[in-house]
Amino acid sequence: MLVLVTGATGFVGSHAVASLKRDGHDVRILVRDPRRIAAALEPHGVSATAVQGDMTDPVAVGAAVKGCDAVIHAAGEVGVESGTGPTTTANIDGVRTVISAALDAGVDPVLYTSTITVHLPTDEPVITPDSPLAQPLSAYGTSKRDAELLVRQWQGEGAPVTSFTIGGVYGPTSPHLDGSFGAVLAALETFMLVPPGGLGVVDVRDLAAMFSSAMKPGRGPRRYLAGGQYVTWAQWTRTLGEAAGVEVAHQEVTAAEMIDLGRQFDRQRAEGRGSTPLSEEAAIIMTSGVPTDDRATLEDLGCHYRPLIETFTDTVDYLRSIGRLKTERS
């Protein structure tokens, strides 16, 4: 198959390209800045044909989609970590532009990457494919919720759109070090606040393998949960310490204390003081995380999750290999 990948110069997208190529697919990528391609794909030892353009540009997207058999839409503006989020409608516009063009061109399947935060906070003990969407907490949350609703509308009409609702993505090899890398570096280089709650950890390589496994036409609309393996923040801290071979300095806090701290950081950023990644929204998400029921996803795609310690160890070893993390095993 010829597969178009948006977001290919990002963490998830670059791994998706590598997995597709390993499985024998041809890959085309849509990129805003071609200068970023080498840093994203060369570490994986792969290349791809590129079309320059933005995901919200119908002309560029149309040219990129032409002749493709499948599409993976992994591009998007992010912002839950910083507390600011996107200030434009790029996320929903990108979904509308890319997926509409793909469906108009008869592409099957069209894969969309969503986030577990569309379900958080929740009162349910376990998130399932039928769990309700949460009320958005920010512009970022609103953009992802609105995109999710649009995708579900297409799915309800029978369009061959496959969505993956993804947890916290970890693992090695990335063209940038935000997201989960920021959390790992902060914990190892300073200390870790340990609130109640937790998160699902999914290895980026396992996620990319799921995408590649989903490249089968004729199966209609599908919704997959890929929240990953759930760990409490205390377990996350212990596992990271074991992977790094060091003792992670940490302090337990209540949910209220964590959320209040995030609120204080929001005020500091609004006043132009500091750039700490914690925000009120991030604190609410951190303290409200619950497990996801991914069994149907793994069974249907014939995939599995590798051990958490392997994911964390490979993440830490990668950061050390590129000189970003100076701490050594004790």
N, C-alpha and C positions, 0 to 999 in steps of 0.2 A: 504494500500500500504506500501511497504518497501521503504523508501526514504533515499538516501545517501545525506548528507549535508557536503560540504567542507566549511572551515571557521567557524566551529561551536564554536570555542573558541573566536570569535570576537563578536562585538556588534550586527550586523545584523544577523549573523549566529546563535548565541545563542537564539535570539528571534524567529528565524525561526524554530529551533528545538522545542521550547516551544509551538509554535502555531500548528505545525504538531502533536505533542503529544496530545494536547487538542482536536484536530479534529479526533483522533483515529488512526493515522498512526503509524507504527513502524519506528524507525529512527536509521540509522547507520551513524557514523561520521568518517571522515578521518582527523587525527590530527598528527602534527609533534611531539608534546610534550604532552603525556598523563597527565602530572602533571598539565596542565592548564585546564583540563576538569571540575574539581570540582568547581573552581572559576567561570566558565562560566555558568554551568547548574544548580548547586545547588540552587542559588538564585531564579530560576524559578520553583524549585521543580520537576525537570525532570531528567531523565538519558537516556543514549543511548549506544548502542554497539559501540565500537571504534576499528578502524583499524589504526595502526600507520604507518605513511609514509608521504612523501611530494607529493604535487599535480603534480609535474613534474616527479615523479617516475612511469613509466608504470607498474611495477610489483605491487607496493603498490596500485595504482589506480585500476588496474585490479582486485585485490583481494577485494577491497572495493566495486566495482561496481557489482561484481558477485551476482546474485540473486535479485538485486534491481529492483523495478518497475519504480522509478523516481529518478532524481538527481537534487539537487540544488547546483550550483557551486557559492559559495559566498566568496571563498578564493582569496587572491591577495595581492600583495605588494602595499602600498600606499605611497604618498609622496608629493602631491600638497601643503599641508600645510607648509612643511618644506623647500620647494624650492629645495630639492635635488633629490627626487624621487628615484626609484629603479635603481640600477646600473647593474642589470642583465636582462635577458630576461624571468624571472620567470613568469610574468603575461601572456604573449602570450604562453609560453611553457605549463603553467598550463591549460589554456583554451584548447589548442590543445590536451593535454594528457587526461584530464578529459572528455571533450565532445566527443572526438573520441572513447574513451573506452566505454562510455555510449551508443553511437549510434551503435557501433559494437556489444554490448550486447543486442540490441533491446529495450533499455530503452525508455519509452514514458510517460511523457514529460521529457525533459532535460532543466532545467531552468538556465539561466545565468544572473548575476547581472552586469549591466553596469552603467555608470555614466553620468549625464547631461553634464559634462565637455567635453564630446566628441563633443558637439554642440557649445561650447563657445571658443572665442567670436563669436557673430553672428550679422548680420545686420537685422535679422527678428524680428518683434515686439513680436511674440509668437512662441515658438518652438512646432512643430507638429511632428507626426511620420514620415513625409516626409521631414523634415528639413535636409539640408546637414550637413555633418560632418565638423568640423572646422579643420584648420591647427594646428597640435600639437605644443605646446609651450615648451615642455620639454621631457625628457626621459619618465617620467610618462605618459604624454599626448600621446606620441607616442605608448607606450605599450597598453594603453587603446583603442586608435584608431585602432591599428592593430588587437587587439582582437575583436573589434566590426566588423571590415571588415571580419574577419574569420567566426564569428558567422553568419553574413549576407550571406556569401557564402553558408554555410550549409542550412540556411533558404531558400535561392533561389533555392536550389536543392530539397526542399520539406521535409527536415529532421525535426523531431518534436522538434525543439529547440525554447524555449520561452525566450525572453529577456526582462528584466526590466531596463529601463533607469531611474535612481534614482537621486533625488535632495539631498538637505542637510538633513541628518537623525538625528533626535533629539528624546529625550524621556528618561525614567529612566532605570536603571539596566543594567550595562555593566561591563565586566571583565577588561576594561581599559578605561582611560579617555583622549584619544586623539580626533582628529576630532572636532565634534560639542561641545563636553565637554570643550575642550581647549578654544574655542571661548567664551563660556558662562562664564567660570572661569576668563578669561582675562578681559572681560567687567565688571564683578562684583567686581573683586579684584583690578583692576587698572582703566582703562577707555576705552571707545570705540571710535575709529575713524569711522566717519559716512560719507562714500563716496556716490556718485550717484550709481544707480543700486540696486540690491537686489538678493534674492535667493528664491527658493522654499523650504519650510519646510515640510518634511513628517515624521510623527510619526513612530518610529520603530515598534510599535505594529500594526499599520495599514498596514505597509509594509509587516510584517510577515503574517498577515491575507490574504493579496493579494497572497502571495506565496502559502499558503495553499489552497486557492480557485482555484489556477491555476493547482492543482494536478489532472488533468483530462486527461486521454489518448485519443488518436484518434482525436485530434483537429488540428494536423499539426503545422507548424511554426507560431509563433505569436510574435508580437513586442508590448510591452506595455510601455507607458510613465507613470512614477510615480514621476514626478518632485515635487509634493506637492503643498501646498498653497503658492502663491507668496507674499512676503513682501519686501518693500524697506528696506534699512538698517536703516533708521530713524524709520520705523514701527517696525522692529526687536528690536531696542534698547528700544522703548517705551513698547513693549509687554514683554520683559525680565524684565524691571523695575517693571511693574505691577505684573508679576508673582512672583518676588522676594520680592515685598513690599518695594523697595528701589528706590532711584533716581540714575540712572546709569550715572556716569560722562561721558561726551562725547564731541567730537569736530568735527564739519563738515569740510570735506576736499574735494577738487576737485579730479576728476579721475586722472589727471596728477600728483597731489601731492601724491596720494596714490601709484601710480605705481612707482614714483621716490623713495618713501620711501622703497618700496619693493626691488627696485634695490640696494639701499644702504645696506639693511640687507643682500642681497645676497653677496655683496662684503665683508661684515664683516664675514659672515660664511666661505667664501673662504679663508679668512685670519686667521681663527681659533678664531675669536672674536664673542661671543654671539651665541644664539640659538633661537632668536625670530622666531615664526612660520610664520610671514608674509614674502612673497617672491614676486618677480616681477610677477611670474605666478599667484600666489594667488590673488594679487592685480588686475590683468587684469580680472581674473574670477569674483572677487567680483564686479567690476565696470561694467561688461558687462552682468550680469544676467538678464534674461527676463522671463516672465511667460511661463508655459507649458500648453498645452491643454490635460488634463488628462481625459476628459469626457468619451471617449470611453473605457478607462481602467476600470474606476469605474463602468460603466454600464455593461460591459461584465463580470466582476468578482463579481458583486453584492456587492461592498464594498463602503465605504465612508471615508472621512477624519474627524477626531474629531476636535473640536475647537482648534485653535492655542494656546489660553491661557491655555487650559488643558495640552497640550504638554509641554509648557514652565514651567508651575507650577510644573508638575510632575518631570521634569528634575531638577529644582532647589531644590525641596523637597528631591529628591534622593541624590543630592550632599550634602545636609545638613545632611541627615540621616546617611551617611557614614563618616561624619566628614571632608569632603574635603572642604566644604564651610562654613566659620565661620560667615558670615554676617547674621544678623537677620532682620526680617521685622521691619520697622520703624513705 
